[in-house]
Structure formats: structure tokens, C-alpha cells
Amino acid sequence: MSESTTGAAYTGGCACGAIRYEIGGEPVFSNHCQCRDCQRESGTGHLSHLHFMRDSVKLSGQAASWEMTADSGNRKSRHFCPACGSPVYMTFAAMPQLFTIRAASLDDPARFKPQVVTYASRAYAWDQLDPALTKFDAMPPR
């Protein structure tokens, strides 16, 4: 795969390979989210995200999506593979410059380095995350 100015590109996609991405550059933000929407999508206590600038993303394959309204009132679209059902990425109507991938969709998920936990107020006792991470009860201010 290609090299970006800051290192190796981030690559990944869905479980069956129908959707693929390559992202040059580093994430602008990485988090574990414990909101109820992420819990439902992941089927567990949280979802782990990496947020990149959209112009650094090369995407191939056709995703299906569904839209929802965030706590902020903003619309977000969750994109998944129509063949295997894997959640792959998310986009935000209010922030079209961002492209958010699921850490588990990376070819090398070990590259995920969370910075914070968001919506910690909705955490379950059985979903233990790194206690050294800063926790926010909701989404931190921009």
C-alpha cells in the first residue's frame, strides 16, 4: 500500500472485502464511545472509532447506510457492507470533512490508539476500558 507523509497508510474494510479504504495521514481524534447507539451497533458495551479528514480517504466498494439523529440533533450516517453486514465507517452531515472508521475494520487493529472515552455516563460495569483514558459524560466540546 502507499505511504503517507506521516507513515504507512491506514487500510481496512469489511469482513468479506467488498468495501475497502486506504487513508493517508493520522487520525484527528480516536475514541471509545459508550453511547447507546454505539452499544446497539456493536452488540457490546462500546464502539471504537478513528476520525480522519475526508480528503485523505480512498474508498472502494458500495456501502449501504442508515441515518440517525445524534444527541446534538445532528444527522449521522452509519455505513456497512450490504453483503456481510460489517459496520465500516460513519459520516456526519454537520461535519462533512470527517470520515470515521471502526477500529475493528482496520487491517491492523493494533494501530488504534484511543485518546478518550465518550459517553462514559452510559457505560456498563461489565464494559471495562483503560482507566487511564480521560472520560467524558457526553461528547467533548470541539
Beta strands, then each sheet from edge to edge (+ up, - down):
strand 1: 3-4
strand 2: 7-8
strand 3: 10-13
strand 4: 20-23
strand 5: 29-33
strand 6: 47-53
strand 7: 57-60
strand 8: 64-69
strand 9: 75-80
strand 10: 87-92
strand 11: 98-102
strand 12: 116-118
strand 13: 134-135
sheet 1: 1+ 2-
sheet 2: 3+ 4- 7+
sheet 3: 8+ 9- 10+ 11- 6+ 5- 12- 13-
end
